Amino acid sequence: MPFVFEFQNTILLVLTLALFAIEAWAFIDAVSRRPEAFEAAKRQNKKMWVWILGIALVAHMIFWQPIHILNMAGAIASLVYLLDVRPAVRSLTRR
C-alpha cells in the first residue's frame, strides 16, 4: 500500500514542477516583450499580463500544491498567455 502513495506523491511532484516551469516561462516571456507589441496585437497590455503571471508564479511558490485553486487559475492564465497572446505578440516582433 505505501507504494501507491509514493507513486501518487511522485506524480503530484512532477505535475507541480511542470506547472511551475510553465508559469515561470510565461512570466519571463511577458517581461521580455515590448509593451507596444501587446497593444498592436490587440491583446491586453503588458502591465496586466505581467501582474497576472507574476501573481500566479508567487501563488505557486506559496501554495506548492497543483490542485490548489490559485495554482489552477495561474496555470490556465499561463497557458492562455503561451498559446494565444505569445504567438500574436511574437509575430509582430520578429526580425
DAPE-V761955 format. One record per pair of residues at least 4 apart in sequence whose C-alpha atoms are under 8 Angstrom apart, sorted by the first residue. I is the first residue (numbers start at 1). J is the second residue. If there is no record, write none. Layout:
BEGIN
i: {I I}
j: {J J}
END
This chain:
BEGIN
i: {1 2 3 4 5 6 7 8 9 10 11 12 12 12 13 14 15 15 16 16 16 16 17 18 19 19 19 20 20 20 21 22 22 22 22 23 23 23 23 23 23 23 24 24 25 26 26 26 26 26 26 27 27 27 27 27 27 28 29 29 30 30 30 30 31 31 33 33 33 34 34 35 35 35 35 36 37 37 37 37 38 38 38 38 38 38 38 39 39 39 40 40 41 41 41 43 44 44 45 46 47 48 49 49 50 51 52 52 52 53 53 53 53 54 55 55 56 56 56 56 56 56 57 57 58 59 59 59 60 60 60 60 60 63 63 65 66 66 67 67 68 69 70 71 72 73 74 75 76 77 78 79 80 80 81 81 82 82 83 84 85 86 87 88 89 90}
j: {5 6 7 8 9 10 11 12 13 14 15 16 65 66 17 18 19 66 20 64 65 66 21 22 23 66 75 24 57 60 25 26 75 78 79 27 53 56 57 74 75 78 28 57 29 30 53 78 79 81 82 31 50 53 54 57 78 32 33 86 46 49 50 86 46 50 37 46 89 38 46 39 45 46 47 40 41 89 92 93 42 43 44 45 46 85 89 43 44 45 89 92 88 89 92 85 48 49 49 50 51 52 53 81 54 55 56 74 77 57 74 77 78 58 59 74 60 70 71 73 74 75 61 74 62 63 70 71 64 65 70 71 74 68 71 71 71 72 71 72 72 73 74 75 76 77 78 79 80 81 82 83 84 85 85 86 86 87 87 88 89 90 91 92 93 94}
END
